[in-house]
Amino acid sequence: MGLQEHAGLVAAALRKEALRLDSPECDEAMKCLAEMLITIAERYSDGHLGALLPANAWEGLTPVRHREGWQLILMVGGIVAVTAGAAVAGLPDGAGAVAGPALAGLVMWWVNKRRGGRETGDAFDLFRPR
């Protein structure tokens, strides 16, 4: 098993426990989540990157996949396409300047909606004022 697959399984195991925090088993889930995080921290500090949790912690789980890079590429490509399309269509200069960020906002809203509104991700960081 590669490190990326292992990281996806660890994330899936953490997500499984985190989702139990909203259930009647909240106290047990919080204890399990704390134990998992301590185990991960100890194993990480010892350099065991490929064994952050014991294998029984992710039995029956599928690895979480990181897709934010692709979403960011699609969003930026969409902005460029919409801006270029507005210029080719003969729309006024301001239309392309408004259409690109509007598309970015729609894509970010859609991505956030698909994740249940819980995560914003790196794509949102591009538009945060500093």
C-alpha positions, 0 to 999 in steps of 0.5 A: 500500500502506498502512502497516498492510499494509506493517507486516504484510509486514515482520513476515511477512518477519522471521518467515520469517527467524526460523523459519529459526533452528531449521534447519541454515541457522541461521548464514545466517538469523542474518546475514539477520535481522541485516541486515533489522533494521539496514535497518529501523532505518536506514529508520525513523530516516530516516522511511521508515515505508512502506519499512522493507524492500525489496519483494523481502524479502516476495515471496510472503508474506502480511501478518501480521494483528494480532488481539489486540484482537479476542481481548481484546474476546472474552475480556472479553465472555466474562468478563462473560457468564459472570459475568452468566450465573452470577448469572441462573442463581441460582448462589452469588455466589462461582461467578461470581467464580470462573467469570469468571477461569477463563474468562479463563485458558482463553481465554488458554491457547487463544490461547497454544496457537494461537501455539505457546506462543511469545507471550503478548501484551497480554492476559496483561499484564492478569493479571501482578502488578506 
